[in-house]
Amino acid sequence: MHNLRKRYDAVFKAKVALEATKGEKTIAQLSSEFGVHSNQIRQWRKQLLEQLPQLFSNHRRKQENDEQQLQSELYQQIGQLKVELDWLKKKSQVLH
C-alpha cells in the first residue's frame, strides 16, 4: 500500500497556524488534536507570522490599484483594437 500525502486546504492551515500562534496549547497537543505532524504546524505558524505584516501594508494596496489600472487600460486597448478590426473588415468587403 502506498503512503499518499495528505493535502490540507487553506482554511484548515490557517486555523491550525492561528491556534499555534495563540500559544494556549503546545505544538504536541495541536498535533494530536488536528492529526498533523508537529513540524508541519511549526512551518504553517512561521508562514503565518512572516506574511501577516504584508496583509496590512500600503504596498499591497498600491500594487492592487496598479493592477486594476493596468487591467482597465488593457481592456480599453482591446476595445479600440476590436473597433479598428471591425472597421477594416467592413472596408475590405467593400473593396472586393
C-alpha positions in Angstrom: 0.0 0.0 0.0 1.3 3.5 -0.9 1.5 6.3 1.6 -0.3 9.2 0.0 0.4 12.7 1.1 -2.4 14.4 2.9 -3.5 17.7 1.4 -5.0 20.4 3.6 -7.0 23.4 2.4 -6.0 27.0 3.2 -8.8 27.4 5.8 -7.6 24.3 7.8 -3.9 25.5 7.6 -4.9 29.0 8.8 -6.9 27.5 11.7 -4.1 25.3 12.9 -1.5 28.1 12.4 -3.6 30.5 14.4 -4.1 28.1 17.2 -0.3 27.5 17.3 0.3 31.3 17.4 -2.1 31.7 20.3 0.1 29.5 22.4 -2.8 28.2 24.5 -1.8 24.6 23.6 1.5 23.0 22.9 2.5 22.0 19.4 2.3 18.4 20.5 -1.3 18.9 21.7 -2.2 20.6 18.5 -0.5 17.8 16.5 -2.6 15.1 18.1 -5.8 17.2 18.0 -5.6 18.0 14.3 -3.7 14.9 13.2 -0.9 17.0 11.6 2.9 16.5 12.2 4.4 19.0 14.7 7.0 20.1 12.1 4.2 21.0 9.7 2.4 23.0 12.3 5.6 24.9 13.0 6.1 25.6 9.3 2.5 26.9 8.9 2.9 29.1 12.0 6.2 30.5 10.6 4.4 31.3 7.3 1.6 33.0 9.1 3.9 35.2 11.1 6.0 36.1 8.1 3.1 37.0 5.8 1.0 38.8 8.4 2.6 42.2 8.1 2.1 42.2 4.3 -1.6 42.0 4.9 -1.7 45.5 6.4 0.9 47.2 4.3 0.2 50.1 2.0 2.5 48.5 -0.6 -0.1 45.7 -1.2 -2.9 48.2 -1.7 -0.8 50.2 -4.1 0.1 47.1 -6.0 -3.6 46.1 -6.2 -4.5 49.6 -7.5 -1.7 49.4 -10.1 -3.0 46.1 -11.3 -6.6 47.4 -11.6 -5.3 50.4 -13.5 -3.3 48.2 -15.9 -6.3 45.9 -16.4 -8.6 48.8 -17.3 -6.0 50.2 -19.7 -5.7 46.8 -21.4 -9.5 46.4 -21.7 -9.6 49.9 -23.3 -6.9 48.9 -25.8 -8.7 45.6 -26.6 -11.9 47.6 -27.2 -10.1 50.0 -29.5 -8.4 47.2 -31.5 -11.8 45.4 -31.9 -13.4 48.6 -33.3 -10.4 49.0 -35.7 -10.6 45.4 -36.8 -14.3 45.6 -37.4 -13.8 48.7 -39.5 -11.0 47.1 -41.5 -13.2 44.0 -42.2 -16.0 46.2 -43.4 -13.7 48.2 -45.7 -12.1 45.1 -47.1 -15.6 43.7 -48.0 -16.4 47.0 -49.9 -13.2 46.7 -51.9 -13.9 43.1 -53.1 
